[in-house]
Amino acid sequence: MPRIIDIHMHVGLIGDKWPEMGRMSAWYRQQLTYKIFLLYAGISPDDACDQALWDKTVDTLNSCDLDHVVCLALDPVYDGGGVRREEASHVWVDNAFVIKLKKAVGPKVLFGASVHPYAPDFRERTAQCIADGAVLMKWLPSAQQFTLSDPRARNALEFLATARNGKPLPLLLHCGMEYAIPTMDPRTQSYDLLRWTWTDKTRNFFRRKRDKWNTPDINGIHDTLKAGMKAGAQIIFAHCGTPYFAGNILGGLIEHDDFPVVKKFIKKSTEPGYSGTCYGDVSAFCTPFRKKYFKDVKKLPSDHILFGSDFPTPAFEIFADAKEHHEDLKAVLKGQFERIIVPQDNLLDVNYRELRQAFGDHPMFSRFADLADI
């Protein structure tokens, strides 16, 4: 039987018990995003601590019906000089934490590593992650404050193309707008973007000077991606580059949309001259907002789409049946308004169930097994 693999689950810790393994800044823990994540994880803000987050994560993984879940680390910021800057990151998660989680839960957990491309020892650390069982590399340019146009990012991507004894270590690359893990430097919010449109320029023009984004070197970013593809890299564009809130008709006007670029790169990777392959994942797609993109994703080559959740990002029961609506109504009458917002089942299973209903017997749900040689 094909194994169902969720390639995109975030894990984290505040840093009160295991400060050497990661942290969330005090500012971040005051934000609505963080509180929504706790709500969906079933943790009260007053009870939030490393142990509570750990216990909930372990329980979620153990109780879900999926075969494997890739749990993601997130390396902290490295500055332009290659110096590690944990204090410059609102959120970071050490690779050792995911390894610890994998040992606690067992083979259901797959190790999603993260090594910053500016790290002077990038190759050595990546090799160690592979030895520890890493199945992919995670980059989030804005929060990690690096641009793909930097030669170090290009060199790192080319290294990933053959990092596993001549085989690629897939790169899970965030692209498009990022809301879950913000950067401490507003200027770097543009580093996740794969294009810079007139609407982006207009919005940036009206931002206050201290809030203006750096103008991204789009040509340099594309050159890095193409160089990686020529070297044999496997690049997974998170969320297929789609906007979170805006529908696909007005997406480019209301909210930045990288989906057109992702489509082009997926197509380009099938052309002669590229030994690498591009993919898109459907993590954080289980929302009323991104539901509009389902038909567009179905038009993409089916073997270039991968399944993910983006846990603990909210997963909505977008195909709730009459019985579920009835239960929601009863809950509201009892004053339990959270029942409407938060699904009662394991969120990993809710995400899988809803996307399975949307996409049917799509190969996305087990495709990653071939990439990771599982």
N, C-alpha and C positions, 0 to 999 in steps of 0.2 A: 504493500500500500504506500502511496506517496506520502511523505512526511510534511505536515503543515508547519511552516516556519515563519514566525513574525520577526522581521529583520530590524525592527526599530522600536526598542523600548528604552526609555530613559530611567536611570536610577540615580539616587542622590543622597546626600547627607548634609546636615547642618554644620557639623564639625565640632560638636560638644564632646563626643566620646572618641571619635577617630579623626582628630584634626589633621593628621598626616595623610589622610585618604581623601580629603575634599572638604568643601564647605559651601554654604550659601551666605551671602553678605547680609548684614542687618537690614540694609535698604531693600534688598530683594524680598526679604521675609515680611516686609510691610506692603508689598504690592498685591493687587487683586489677582494677578496671574497665579502667584504662589498659593493664595488662599483657595482659588478654584481648584488647583491641583490637589490640595489637601482634602477638599470637599469630595472630589471624585475618588480619592484614595481611601476615604472614610476615616480620616484622622482629624481630630479637633486641633485648631491652632494652639490651644493651651497645652496639648499633649505632645506636640511635635518635638521630636528629638531624634538623634541618630538611631537609638534602639527602636523607637516606634516606627520610623521609616524602614528600617531593616526588617522588622517583624512583618510589616504589611507587605513589603516587597517579596519576601520569602513565601508568605501565605498566598499571594496572588500568583506567583509562579507555580507553586506546588499544586494549587487547586484548579488551574486552567487546563483545558482539554487540548491545548496545542502540543505538538511534538517537541518543538524547539523554539526558544525565544532569544534573540540577540540582545543582550544587555550592554548599554553603551557607556563607555568612559568619556570624559571630556577634558583634554589637557588644558591647563591654564594658559594665560597670555604669556608669550615670549616677546620681548621688545625687539626693536630693530637691530640691537646689538647681540641678540641671541640670549639675553638674560631672562631667566624664569621669573615671572611676576605674578605670583598667586594673589597678591593683594589687589591686582588690577582686573580681577575676574569676579563677576557677581556669583557665578556658579562654576565650580570645577569638580571633577570626579577622577580620582587616580585609577590607573589601570589595576593597581593592586586590590582596589575595592571590588571590582568586577570579578577578579580571580577569586577573591574571598567568597563572593556570592556563588560563583560556579562550584566551588568546593562544598559549600553548604547545601545547595539544591541538587547538584548532580548534573548529568548530561543534558537535561532539558535546557540548561543555560548555555548559550554560546557567547563567546568573548568578543565583544566589539571594542577594539582598542582605539586609543586616541593619542597621537604624538604630534606635537606642533611642528610644522615644516621649518620654522626658524630655529628649532632646537639644534644646537651644534652636534649633538649625538643622535640625530634623527635616525640614521641607519642602524646604529647599534641598538637603540631602544626598540625600534620596529622589529629588528631581528629577534630580540628577546621576547617581544609580545607574540610573535609567530611561534617561538619555541614554547610559549605558555598557552598556545591554542587559539590565538586570535583568528577570527574568520573574516574580519573586515577592519578598515580604518575609518574613523569618524572625524570629519572636519566641519567646523562651524565658523567660517571666516570672520563674520562681524564680531561675535562674542570673543573669539580668540585673537582678534585684531591683526589679521594678516590678509594680504591680497594675493589672489592666485596669479596676478601678473608679475609678482616677485620671482626672480630666477630661482630662489630657494624652493618655492612652491613647485615650480616646474621640475627641478631636479628631484624633489621628493616624490612627485607623481610618477616620474619616469622610473624611479627606484621601485615603487610599489608594483610596477608592471611586471617585474620578475622577482619579487621579494621572496616568494615561497618556492625556493629551489627551482627557479626558472618560470614559475607560474605566478599569476598576479594575486596580490592581496587586494580585494575589491575596496574601493573608496566610496563611502557613503557621504556625499557632499550636500550640505544644506544649500539651497538656492531659493531666491525669492525673499519675501519679507519674513522677518523673524520676530516673534512676539513672546515666545516662551522663555528664552534665555537672552536677556538684553546685554548689550555691550556697555562697559563703563565709559567708553569714549564715543559720543554721538557721531563723530566724523566717520567712524568705521561701519555704520549701519548700511552703507552702500556696497560693502565688500561681498555681500551675499548675492548681488544682482548680476545677471547674465546679459543685461542690456540696459541702456540709459536713454530713455525716451524723452520726447519733448515735455510730456506731463511730469516726468521725474525732475527735469530741469526747472520747470515752472514751480513745482512744489518746493524745490530746494531754494529757489530765488527768494521766496517769501518767508523762509525760516529765519529766525534770529541768528545773528552771526555765530554765537556760541553753539547753536544747534545745527548749523549747516553740515551736510554730509560731504565727504570728499568725493570729487568726481571720479568714478571708477574708470580704470584703463580697460575698457571692454575688449579692445583688440588684443591687448596683452593677456587678458583672462582667457579669451578664445584660443590664443596661440598656445597657452599652457595646456588647455584641455586637448587640443589637437596633437600636441607633442606627446602627451600621455597616451592618447589613443594609438598613435603610430608606434609607440614603444610596446603596446599590448595591454595598457591599463583597462581595468573594468571600473567604470564610473557610474555610480548610482545617484541620480538626482532626486533628492528627498522631495516628497509631495508632488513630484512631477513639475515642480516650479510654479504651481498654481497659487493664486491669491487665496487667503483664508476666508475673507468675508464677502468679497464681491463676486457676482456671477460672471460667467465668461463673456457676456456681451459688453458690459460696462467695466469689466475687470481692469483693463488698462487705463481707464480714466479715473476710477475711484481708488484703485489699489494697484500696486505694481504687479505685473503678471509676467513670469518667465516661461510659461508653458509653451509659447511659440518657439522659443529658443531650444527648450528641451526636446521638442519634437524634431527640430532640425538636427540636433546632435545625435539623436537616436537613429535617424535616417542616415546621417553621414557615417555613422559607425558600421553601416552595412555596405558601404562603398569600398571599392578596391583601394589599397594603400593604407588601410587602417586594420591593424591586427587586434586592436582592443575593441571593447564593446561598451555602449552606453545603455543605461536602464533608467526607468523611473519607478519610484515606489509610491504606494498609495497610502502612506501613513498620514494620519489626521484627516482622512477622507470621509470618515463616518460622521459627517455633520450635514445639517440642512443646507449649508452654504456651498460646500464642495460637491454636493450631490449633483449639481448642474453639470459637473465635469465628467460624470460617469460615461456618458455617451462618447465623449471625446477620447477618453482613455481606451475605451473598447475599440477605437479605430486604430490604435497603435499596434505594432507587431506584438502579438501575445507573449512571445518569449522574451520580450524586453521590459516586462512589467513585473514588479516584485511586491509581495504582500508585507504590510507593516501596520503598526497601530499608533506609534508616537506616544504611548502611555507615559505619563498620566494625563496627556491632553484629552479633553472630554470626548467621549464616544457616545453618540446619540442613537437611540432606538428609532432610526428613521423609517423603518418598515414595521412599526408596531402594529399588531393586529387588534381586532376588536376587543379581545379579552384583556390585552394590556391597557388599552384605552380605558376600559371599565375599571381596572385596578387603579389606574391613575386618578380617575374621577372619585373613587371611594377614598383614596388617600387625601385628595384635596378637601373633601368634605370633613375629614378628620383633622384638617389643619396641617397635614404632612406635605408641604409644598415641595420639599426636596425630592419627593418621588417623581415629580414631573421632570426634574433636571437630571438627576443621577440614576442611571439604570441600576437595578438591584443585583444583577448577576455580576460575575467576574468580568471586569471591563475588557480584558483580553479576549474573552469568549464572546462578549457582546460585539466587539469590533469585527471579529471573524464571522460571526453569524450574519451580521448586517451586510458585510461586503460579499459574503458568499451568496446571499440572496440577490445582491445587485449584479454580481459578475458570474454566478453559476459555476460551472466546472472549468474555471479559468486556470491556466497553468501557473499563474502568479503565486498561488498558495504553496507550491512546493518547488518552484523554480530555483530558489537559492541553494538548494541541496547540490545542484550541479556546479554552481559557482564556487562553493566552499568545499567541494569534494567530501560531503558528509555521507 
